[in-house]
């Protein structure tokens, strides 16, 4: 009797690329920093689930993110994943694989959404919630057959082109009407209606939802992230801005100030410790909201709403007024207030596409992405360091976003850029032109809407990427007037120059009028150049002596001429040595030095190591 053996059809391999969204608009729709963080965290977790499903259920070789079997076994909690997933999948039915991964992604999302819904209970409009949650995830999948590994680069490029083409085809879902005509729109996403019920705002306050705030289902999932994910305490923009004041009070020279602050906080704990959940006795545990007159009322309302027996509105106002009176007395004693400004930092790799196109094999690509994962972890380490104390929003691959105290943002930016340089050296040791990092810093007021602040930071990043490998800084006054926007090459070590100028300003060697006088001097010579009445020969030396003249004209009375010249002009020495044959235009150098001087003065005013008065910084 003849036996029949069924042989499985040999599987082909495909390069599969997944894109999961929405991305930028979803992340940017935020009122609180936790909203901002959770938007990026959620997308990372959903993308991570797609990668996990490919690796575990479909035996895929993961390229981005790079995940080896030992990593899956030990857990992926620390893995940072962007919204794109790339893998080589052995399959004869790639469509079935893509649909399976999509189900896993949607299930992961619904897990978060259902937890938020359980927390809110009957406080939401159910049918509208379900409709919004169901339509949220965007999932694109494309694939190309990989006949041999030698053709990997060619097949990858073809697959990326397919993804670009697929994204030009929009998915139009049927429009399901709201429950009632004229329902309130969400305050964070005008494309969706609010699912909150009117007249129930007392029950919402404990979730950080303001009175009469309107939020859609997606925004509420973000707002309730503290209840649905395990995460250590998350710093608000208020906490990050306040770090400068903490550092100042920790200095031994300011012990008298710290004594007054401790007395104010002890009195606060004695009177309202239970209601406001004021715990701890060290400076680092102080609630930052209790030190900003404009934040006290909101904090009182939110914190007292979490009590077993919430207090009424009149009592909340009474507590608020008592705290404001005590706070006014404190600042009358120490004559200083914490800065309301913080730094929003974003960064992105330059020429990453060029580097990726040089990857000839999957192994090369895996090695490169593994190094990028290491960089993402290093960025997080830098931001959370004891001498930085910032808040990471996300770091995935070559992309990053963080909140930093103003007086620490330059140090952090320089360390992050150096970490990227080190990573690229290890990842591409044989390349002459490696990818670089462009960094944008927005110095913004804590009351600036987060969406607007992020746009300012993105604008700064775009400015840095014009010439690449630059540090762009955009300072936005609370009044709305633009103070400065400048981009400086990292190669010229701008952070060290700015810090030197900060020290000179702090110690009285240069003044605000000198900084802006430099800017005016540049503008005057630029006009002369435009009219053709400026000779190139000896221009650098001429400008150097113009700076010397301006310096002595604007010098503080308590500093001697020789002392000023010795301490300050060394910063501008390079300008004197520039001649007409040099590639660098002396006027360009003067402009950069002038802008760095303005930056140094501005940073000292709004968040320098020695603090600032709140009324001065917001005027």
C-alpha positions as semicolon CSV with decimal commas, in nm:
position;residue;x (nm);y (nm);z (nm)
1;X;0,000;0,000;0,000
2;X;0,146;0,331;-0,109
3;X;0,173;0,609;0,150
4;X;0,088;0,967;0,066
5;X;0,299;1,243;0,210
6;X;0,158;1,594;0,212
7;X;0,429;1,847;0,179
8;X;0,367;2,207;0,287
9;X;0,407;2,460;0,013
10;X;0,743;2,636;0,055
11;X;0,697;2,987;0,186
12;X;0,831;3,292;0,012
13;X;0,964;3,593;0,199
14;X;0,823;3,944;0,172
15;X;0,949;4,279;0,297
16;X;0,649;4,415;0,486
17;X;0,616;4,779;0,590
18;X;0,345;4,897;0,830
19;X;0,246;5,255;0,912
20;X;0,025;5,321;1,213
21;X;-0,144;5,650;1,295
22;X;-0,266;5,915;1,324
23;X;0,065;6,068;1,435
24;X;0,152;6,437;1,458
25;X;-0,198;6,581;1,498
26;X;-0,285;6,319;1,760
27;X;0,029;6,387;1,964
28;X;-0,011;6,766;1,940
29;X;-0,375;6,769;2,059
30;X;-0,300;6,824;2,426
31;X;-0,377;7,063;2,711
32;X;-0,162;6,888;2,971
33;X;0,187;6,747;2,930
34;X;0,055;6,406;3,029
35;X;-0,178;6,430;2,727
36;X;0,124;6,508;2,512
37;X;0,331;6,224;2,656
38;X;0,053;5,966;2,638
39;X;-0,023;6,046;2,275
40;X;0,329;5,944;2,173
41;X;0,342;5,661;2,431
42;X;0,016;5,515;2,301
43;X;0,134;5,513;1,939
44;X;0,463;5,355;2,047
45;X;0,281;5,081;2,240
46;X;0,044;5,009;1,952
47;X;0,334;4,992;1,706
48;X;0,522;4,771;1,952
49;X;0,223;4,536;1,955
50;X;0,240;4,516;1,574
51;X;0,610;4,428;1,593
52;X;0,548;4,173;1,866
53;X;0,270;4,006;1,665
54;X;0,488;3,982;1,354
55;X;0,778;3,834;1,548
56;X;0,586;3,589;1,767
57;X;0,294;3,475;1,551
58;X;0,451;3,499;1,206
59;X;0,819;3,428;1,273
60;X;0,921;3,757;1,112
61;X;1,275;3,888;1,108
62;X;1,230;4,234;1,256
63;X;1,425;4,516;1,095
64;X;1,267;4,821;1,258
65;X;1,241;4,795;1,545
66;X;1,512;4,533;1,569
67;X;1,390;4,261;1,807
68;X;1,577;3,936;1,861
69;X;1,420;3,631;2,026
70;X;1,603;3,685;2,357
71;X;1,459;4,036;2,373
72;X;1,103;3,908;2,326
73;X;1,153;3,654;2,603
74;X;1,287;3,915;2,848
75;X;1,017;4,171;2,769
76;X;0,981;4,479;2,552
77;X;0,884;4,735;2,816
78;X;1,188;4,956;2,751
79;X;1,170;4,930;2,372
80;X;1,099;5,261;2,194
81;X;0,908;5,215;1,868
82;X;0,820;5,472;1,603
83;X;0,493;5,451;1,409
84;X;0,657;5,253;1,126
85;X;0,734;4,881;1,150
86;X;0,953;4,696;0,900
87;X;1,006;4,321;0,882
88;X;1,090;4,028;0,655
89;X;0,800;3,783;0,682
90;X;0,794;3,422;0,555
91;X;0,443;3,381;0,415
92;X;0,241;3,289;0,109
93;X;-0,047;3,506;0,224
94;X;0,087;3,850;0,324
95;X;-0,263;3,999;0,322
96;X;-0,372;3,756;0,594
97;X;-0,064;3,846;0,798
98;X;-0,138;4,218;0,764
99;X;-0,501;4,171;0,869
100;X;-0,394;3,963;1,169
101;X;-0,150;4,232;1,280
102;X;-0,419;4,495;1,232
103;X;-0,652;4,302;1,464
104;X;-0,379;4,289;1,727
105;X;-0,323;4,665;1,696
106;X;-0,693;4,748;1,724
107;X;-0,732;4,513;2,021
108;X;-0,441;4,688;2,197
109;X;-0,600;5,028;2,138
110;X;-0,943;4,914;2,257
111;X;-0,781;4,786;2,577
112;X;-0,675;5,142;2,664
113;X;-1,009;5,290;2,553
114;X;-1,216;5,043;2,756
115;X;-1,016;5,113;3,073
116;X;-1,081;5,486;3,031
117;X;-1,451;5,418;2,972
118;X;-1,471;5,211;3,292
119;X;-1,314;5,497;3,491
120;X;-1,565;5,749;3,356
121;X;-1,863;5,518;3,407
122;X;-2,195;5,684;3,329
123;X;-2,029;6,022;3,284
124;X;-2,005;5,990;2,904
125;X;-2,237;5,969;2,606
126;X;-2,200;5,598;2,523
127;X;-2,296;5,567;2,153
128;X;-2,084;5,866;2,056
129;X;-1,787;5,723;2,251
130;X;-1,811;5,388;2,070
131;X;-1,828;5,553;1,728
132;X;-1,522;5,771;1,791
133;X;-1,314;5,491;1,940
134;X;-1,398;5,252;1,656
135;X;-1,286;5,498;1,386
136;X;-0,958;5,606;1,545
137;X;-0,681;5,372;1,424
138;X;-0,515;5,430;1,085
139;X;-0,334;5,120;0,961
140;X;-0,147;5,089;0,631
141;X;0,038;4,778;0,513
142;X;0,239;4,716;0,196
143;X;0,476;4,438;0,096
144;X;0,709;4,323;-0,182
145;X;0,851;3,978;-0,248
146;X;1,217;3,930;-0,151
147;X;1,366;3,681;-0,397
148;X;1,715;3,701;-0,250
149;X;1,892;3,897;0,020
150;X;2,120;4,053;-0,241
151;X;1,817;4,243;-0,369
152;X;1,716;4,372;-0,024
153;X;1,802;4,739;-0,086
154;X;1,613;4,741;-0,416
155;X;1,308;4,566;-0,269
156;X;1,303;4,797;0,035
157;X;1,302;5,105;-0,187
158;X;1,017;4,956;-0,392
159;X;0,819;4,886;-0,072
160;X;0,868;5,241;0,055
161;X;0,741;5,373;-0,277
162;X;0,434;5,152;-0,241
163;X;0,368;5,299;0,105
164;X;0,395;5,653;-0,027
165;X;0,148;5,567;-0,302
166;X;-0,090;5,393;-0,060
167;X;-0,105;5,697;0,167
168;X;-0,226;5,914;-0,120
169;X;-0,544;5,703;-0,118
170;X;-0,755;5,822;0,174
171;X;-0,995;5,592;0,356
172;X;-1,341;5,754;0,367
173;X;-1,559;5,605;0,637
174;X;-1,938;5,654;0,643
175;X;-2,040;5,961;0,837
176;X;-2,243;5,864;1,143
177;X;-2,436;6,163;1,281
178;X;-2,403;6,278;1,642
179;X;-2,678;6,208;1,896
180;X;-2,810;6,563;1,882
181;X;-2,781;6,838;1,627
182;X;-2,543;7,106;1,751
183;X;-2,349;6,894;2,003
184;X;-2,045;7,071;2,150
185;X;-1,721;7,011;1,963
186;X;-1,414;6,880;2,143
187;X;-1,181;7,154;2,262
188;X;-0,879;6,952;2,149
189;X;-1,012;6,807;1,824
190;X;-1,277;7,011;1,645
191;X;-1,341;6,717;1,412
192;X;-1,509;6,524;1,693
193;X;-1,795;6,602;1,932
194;X;-1,755;6,614;2,309
195;X;-1,874;6,297;2,484
196;X;-1,893;6,464;2,826
197;X;-2,234;6,527;2,975
198;X;-2,324;6,885;3,066
199;X;-2,373;6,970;3,435
200;X;-2,150;6,683;3,556
201;X;-1,823;6,876;3,579
202;X;-1,784;6,830;3,956
203;X;-1,745;6,455;3,894
204;X;-1,492;6,518;3,616
205;X;-1,256;6,744;3,815
206;X;-1,070;6,453;3,973
207;X;-0,961;6,343;3,626
208;X;-0,802;6,680;3,555
209;X;-1,092;6,796;3,339
210;X;-1,157;7,169;3,375
211;X;-1,500;7,321;3,429
212;X;-1,687;7,339;3,096
213;X;-1,396;7,174;2,910
214;X;-1,524;6,973;2,613
215;X;-1,342;6,654;2,518
216;X;-1,394;6,375;2,266
217;X;-1,337;6,006;2,342
218;X;-0,979;5,999;2,208
219;X;-0,877;6,304;2,412
220;X;-1,033;6,151;2,723
221;X;-0,827;5,833;2,682
222;X;-0,519;6,056;2,683
223;X;-0,641;6,261;2,981
224;X;-0,708;5,949;3,189
225;X;-0,369;5,794;3,114
226;X;-0,274;5,822;3,481
227;X;-0,553;5,576;3,564
228;X;-0,503;5,330;3,279
229;X;-0,125;5,283;3,261
230;X;0,139;5,223;3,526
231;X;0,370;5,519;3,508
232;X;0,584;5,704;3,758
233;X;0,490;6,058;3,847
234;X;0,478;6,268;3,533
235;X;0,612;6,624;3,540
236;X;0,389;6,902;3,416
237;X;0,524;7,214;3,241
238;X;0,479;7,380;3,580
239;X;0,705;7,119;3,745
240;X;0,970;7,155;3,474
241;X;0,973;7,536;3,491
242;X;0,985;7,523;3,874
243;X;1,301;7,308;3,869
244;X;1,511;7,622;3,823
245;X;1,371;7,760;4,149
246;X;1,436;7,429;4,328
247;X;1,799;7,436;4,214
248;X;1,836;7,795;4,327
249;X;1,695;7,723;4,673
250;X;1,922;7,419;4,709
251;X;2,232;7,640;4,678
252;X;2,400;7,711;5,013
253;X;2,413;8,086;4,945
254;X;2,030;8,092;4,938
255;X;1,963;7,914;5,267
256;X;1,773;8,219;5,395
257;X;1,537;8,195;5,098
258;X;1,484;7,823;5,148
259;X;1,400;7,883;5,515
260;X;1,121;8,122;5,414
261;X;0,991;7,882;5,147
262;X;0,994;7,588;5,390
263;X;0,798;7,792;5,643
264;X;0,535;7,879;5,380
265;X;0,497;7,515;5,275
266;X;0,481;7,382;5,632
267;X;0,199;7,623;5,704
268;X;0,023;7,505;5,386
269;X;0,055;7,139;5,490
270;X;-0,072;7,215;5,840
271;X;-0,386;7,386;5,710
272;X;-0,466;7,195;5,390
273;X;-0,233;6,894;5,376
274;X;-0,510;6,634;5,359
275;X;-0,732;6,820;5,114
276;X;-0,446;6,907;4,876
277;X;-0,247;6,584;4,924
278;X;0,064;6,771;5,035
279;X;0,316;6,507;5,139
280;X;0,690;6,498;5,197
281;X;0,908;6,750;5,369
282;X;1,196;6,799;5,126
283;X;1,219;7,060;4,853
284;X;1,188;6,807;4,570
285;X;0,846;6,691;4,696
286;X;0,687;7,038;4,702
287;X;0,391;7,076;4,466
288;X;0,501;7,334;4,209
289;X;0,144;7,460;4,152
290;X;0,146;7,605;4,504
291;X;0,415;7,854;4,397
292;X;0,244;8,008;4,092
293;X;-0,041;8,249;4,160
294;X;-0,197;8,167;3,824
295;X;-0,205;7,790;3,894
296;X;-0,326;7,772;4,253
297;X;-0,701;7,777;4,189
298;X;-0,692;7,505;3,922
299;X;-0,477;7,286;4,149
300;X;-0,712;7,335;4,446
301;X;-1,017;7,241;4,239
302;X;-0,853;6,930;4,091
303;X;-0,700;6,803;4,415
304;X;-1,001;6,858;4,640
305;X;-1,224;6,682;4,385
306;X;-1,038;6,357;4,461
307;X;-1,143;6,363;4,829
308;X;-1,398;6,107;4,953
309;X;-1,622;6,398;5,047
310;X;-1,544;6,674;4,792
311;X;-1,574;7,026;4,931
312;X;-1,802;7,285;4,773
313;X;-1,705;7,568;4,541
314;X;-1,714;7,839;4,811
315;X;-1,466;7,645;5,025
316;X;-1,240;7,590;4,726
317;X;-1,232;7,965;4,661
318;X;-1,161;8,034;5,027
319;X;-0,863;7,796;5,028
320;X;-0,737;7,948;4,704
321;X;-0,753;8,303;4,840
322;X;-0,573;8,207;5,163
323;X;-0,291;8,040;4,967
324;X;-0,256;8,340;4,736
325;X;-0,228;8,572;5,035
326;X;0,046;8,356;5,191
327;X;0,225;8,331;4,856
328;X;0,219;8,708;4,817
329;X;0,375;8,743;5,163
330;X;0,647;8,489;5,073
331;X;0,751;8,670;4,757
332;X;0,745;8,998;4,947
333;X;1,012;8,850;5,176
334;X;1,244;8,687;4,925
335;X;1,183;8,937;4,639
336;X;1,198;8,665;4,378
337;X;0,954;8,431;4,202
338;X;1,008;8,114;3,997
339;X;1,023;8,151;3,622
340;X;0,707;8,059;3,431
341;X;0,912;7,958;3,124
342;X;1,033;7,614;3,020
343;X;1,207;7,465;2,715
344;X;1,037;7,230;2,468
345;X;1,313;7,048;2,279
346;X;1,270;6,845;1,960
347;X;1,533;6,675;1,750
348;X;1,554;6,481;1,424
349;X;1,832;6,307;1,234
350;X;1,965;6,456;0,910
351;X;2,017;6,251;0,595
352;X;1,886;5,937;0,760
353;X;1,726;5,831;0,432
354;X;2,065;5,844;0,259
355;X;2,216;5,624;0,529
356;X;1,933;5,371;0,510
357;X;1,956;5,348;0,133
358;X;2,315;5,232;0,173
359;X;2,206;4,927;0,371
360;X;2,266;4,634;0,136
361;X;2,147;4,349;0,357
362;X;1,888;4,293;0,631
363;X;2,171;4,229;0,879
364;X;2,323;4,573;0,810
365;X;1,983;4,736;0,853
366;X;1,917;4,546;1,178
367;X;2,252;4,652;1,320
368;X;2,180;5,016;1,232
369;X;1,835;5,017;1,393
370;X;1,975;4,845;1,703
371;X;2,216;5,135;1,744
372;X;1,927;5,380;1,701
373;X;1,740;5,205;1,981
374;X;2,045;5,251;2,199
375;X;2,046;5,623;2,118
376;X;1,678;5,653;2,214
377;X;1,758;5,501;2,555
378;X;2,057;5,732;2,597
379;X;1,840;6,038;2,528
380;X;1,602;5,931;2,802
381;X;1,893;5,884;3,043
382;X;2,024;6,235;2,968
383;X;1,685;6,403;3,012
384;X;1,618;6,236;3,349
385;X;1,970;6,289;3,489
386;X;1,994;6,453;3,833
387;X;2,165;6,759;3,687
388;X;1,896;6,800;3,418
389;X;1,567;6,677;3,573
390;X;1,358;6,714;3,260
391;X;1,061;6,515;3,132
392;X;1,085;6,281;2,833
393;X;0,791;6,293;2,594
394;X;0,930;6,041;2,348
395;X;1,250;5,916;2,190
396;X;1,227;5,668;1,907
397;X;1,497;5,611;1,650
398;X;1,640;5,948;1,553
399;X;1,333;6,144;1,667
400;X;1,292;6,297;2,013
401;X;1,089;6,541;2,221
402;X;1,145;6,651;2,581
403;X;1,054;6,920;2,832
404;X;1,352;7,080;3,005
405;X;1,418;7,354;3,261
406;X;1,537;7,664;3,077
407;X;1,868;7,678;3,265
408;X;1,948;7,317;3,168
409;X;1,822;7,301;2,809
410;X;2,151;7,395;2,638
411;X;2,354;7,142;2,836
412;X;2,099;6,870;2,755
413;X;2,088;6,961;2,385
414;X;2,467;6,944;2,361
415;X;2,480;6,605;2,536
416;X;2,204;6,464;2,317
417;X;2,380;6,580;2,002
418;X;2,708;6,425;2,122
419;X;2,527;6,098;2,199
420;X;2,390;6,092;1,845
421;X;2,736;6,159;1,700
422;X;2,879;5,873;1,906
423;X;2,597;5,642;1,796
424;X;2,649;5,717;1,428
425;X;3,026;5,660;1,464
426;X;2,957;5,313;1,603
427;X;2,678;5,234;1,357
428;X;2,861;5,354;1,044
429;X;3,236;5,333;1,120
430;X;3,338;5,333;0,754
431;X;3,121;5,622;0,636
432;X;3,279;5,960;0,576
433;X;2,949;6,150;0,581
434;X;2,737;6,021;0,865
435;X;2,389;6,143;0,963
436;X;2,384;6,444;1,196
437;X;2,123;6,573;1,439
438;X;1,929;6,899;1,414
439;X;1,777;7,031;1,736
440;X;1,504;7,290;1,787
441;X;1,440;7,457;2,124
442;X;1,131;7,663;2,200
443;X;1,146;7,873;2,517
444;X;0,779;7,919;2,600
445;X;0,552;8,031;2,884
446;X;0,366;7,758;3,074
447;X;0,033;7,922;2,983
448;X;0,106;7,898;2,611
449;X;-0,123;7,626;2,467
450;X;0,080;7,307;2,430
451;X;-0,024;7,267;2,068
452;X;0,111;7,616;1,992
453;X;0,430;7,551;2,188
454;X;0,492;7,233;1,992
455;X;0,442;7,422;1,667
456;X;0,703;7,677;1,777
457;X;0,948;7,398;1,857
458;X;0,880;7,230;1,521
459;X;0,941;7,563;1,346
460;X;1,276;7,592;1,526
461;X;1,364;7,235;1,426
462;X;1,279;7,312;1,062
463;X;1,508;7,617;1,079
464;X;1,791;7,399;1,214
465;X;1,742;7,148;0,931
466;X;1,785;7,412;0,659
467;X;2,164;7,380;0,690
468;X;2,151;7,065;0,912
469;X;2,353;6,981;1,222
470;X;2,243;7,304;1,388
471;X;2,087;7,422;1,712
472;X;1,791;7,654;1,656
473;X;1,639;7,850;1,943
474;X;1,306;8,031;1,933
475;X;1,207;8,243;2,233
476;X;0,837;8,326;2,247
477;X;0,725;8,594;2,492
478;X;0,393;8,544;2,668
479;X;0,275;8,873;2,515
480;X;0,299;8,709;2,171
481;X;0,582;8,925;2,036
482;X;0,875;8,731;1,897
483;X;1,197;8,801;2,085
484;X;1,433;8,593;1,877
485;X;1,471;8,305;1,635
486;X;1,821;8,194;1,543
487;X;2,000;7,881;1,419
488;X;2,365;7,811;1,504
489;X;2,598;7,538;1,369
490;X;2,690;7,277;1,628
491;X;3,037;7,270;1,471
492;X;3,104;7,618;1,611
493;X;3,027;7,500;1,966
494;X;2,749;7,755;2,030
495;X;2,653;7,611;2,370
496;X;2,995;7,686;2,519
497;X;2,989;8,038;2,373
498;X;2,639;8,109;2,506
499;X;2,729;7,975;2,850
500;X;3,040;8,196;2,857
501;X;2,827;8,498;2,767
502;X;2,571;8,401;3,032
503;X;2,848;8,399;3,292
504;X;2,970;8,740;3,172
505;X;2,617;8,883;3,195
506;X;2,558;8,726;3,536
507;X;2,879;8,877;3,671
508;X;2,811;9,223;3,532
509;X;3,062;9,234;3,245
510;X;2,803;9,281;2,971
511;X;2,455;9,430;2,974
512;X;2,128;9,389;2,789
513;X;2,197;9,710;2,597
514;X;2,533;9,570;2,481
515;X;2,365;9,252;2,351
516;X;2,106;9,443;2,150
517;X;2,369;9,697;2,048
518;X;2,560;9,414;1,877
519;X;2,249;9,324;1,682
520;X;2,204;9,688;1,577
521;X;2,572;9,709;1,477
522;X;2,529;9,412;1,245
523;X;2,218;9,564;1,087
524;X;2,398;9,894;1,021
525;X;2,693;9,724;0,846
526;X;2,456;9,500;0,652
527;X;2,291;9,812;0,509
528;X;2,633;9,950;0,411
529;X;2,711;9,623;0,234
530;X;2,377;9,634;0,049
531;X;2,461;9,983;-0,081
532;X;2,805;9,869;-0,198
533;X;2,991;10,104;0,036
534;X;3,165;9,839;0,245
535;X;3,512;9,704;0,169
536;X;3,581;9,337;0,243
537;X;3,949;9,387;0,318
538;X;4,008;9,428;0,691
539;X;3,635;9,404;0,769
540;X;3,683;9,147;1,045
541;X;3,936;9,365;1,227
542;X;3,714;9,672;1,183
543;X;3,415;9,493;1,334
544;X;3,628;9,370;1,621
545;X;3,721;9,726;1,713
546;X;3,358;9,835;1,671
547;X;3,262;9,571;1,928
548;X;3,539;9,699;2,156
549;X;3,404;10,053;2,124
550;X;3,047;9,938;2,192
551;X;3,161;9,733;2,489
552;X;3,333;10,030;2,656
553;X;3,039;10,255;2,574
554;X;2,792;10,018;2,738
555;X;3,017;9,895;3,022
556;X;2,881;9,892;3,378
557;X;3,022;10,169;3,598
558;X;3,156;9,928;3,861
559;X;3,382;9,746;3,611
560;X;3,716;9,883;3,494
561;X;3,809;9,925;3,128
562;X;4,096;9,673;3,146
563;X;3,884;9,418;3,330
564;X;3,606;9,440;3,070
565;X;3,844;9,405;2,775
566;X;4,023;9,105;2,930
567;X;3,709;8,913;3,021
568;X;3,480;8,986;2,728
569;X;3,674;9,041;2,408
570;X;3,821;8,690;2,414
571;X;3,477;8,566;2,303
572;X;3,499;8,782;1,990
573;X;3,870;8,724;1,917
574;X;3,797;8,496;1,623
575;X;3,621;8,778;1,441
576;X;3,935;8,993;1,434
577;X;4,130;8,711;1,268
578;X;3,877;8,668;0,985
579;X;3,987;8,815;0,651
580;X;3,835;8,849;0,306
581;X;3,991;8,523;0,186
582;X;3,822;8,324;0,462
583;X;3,519;8,117;0,371
584;X;3,328;8,271;0,662
585;X;3,188;8,619;0,608
586;X;3,279;8,849;0,902
587;X;2,926;8,988;0,896
588;X;2,784;8,637;0,926
589;X;3,011;8,574;1,224
590;X;2,909;8,905;1,381
591;X;2,543;8,816;1,338
592;X;2,591;8,478;1,506
593;X;2,784;8,631;1,794
594;X;2,521;8,902;1,836
595;X;2,238;8,649;1,841
596;X;2,425;8,428;2,087
597;X;2,471;8,730;2,312
598;X;2,098;8,809;2,296
599;X;2,020;8,442;2,367
600;X;2,254;8,439;2,668
601;X;2,094;8,750;2,818
602;X;1,743;8,622;2,747
603;X;1,806;8,280;2,902
604;X;1,944;8,444;3,215
605;X;1,638;8,664;3,241
606;X;1,376;8,393;3,193
607;X;1,540;8,100;3,367
608;X;1,906;8,140;3,450
609;X;2,081;7,958;3,730
610;X;2,017;8,247;3,965
611;X;1,648;8,275;3,891
612;X;1,426;8,555;3,774
613;X;1,139;8,764;3,894
614;X;0,812;8,642;3,746
615;X;0,680;8,990;3,676
616;X;0,993;9,086;3,484
617;X;1,000;8,769;3,278
618;X;0,644;8,800;3,155
619;X;0,640;9,168;3,078
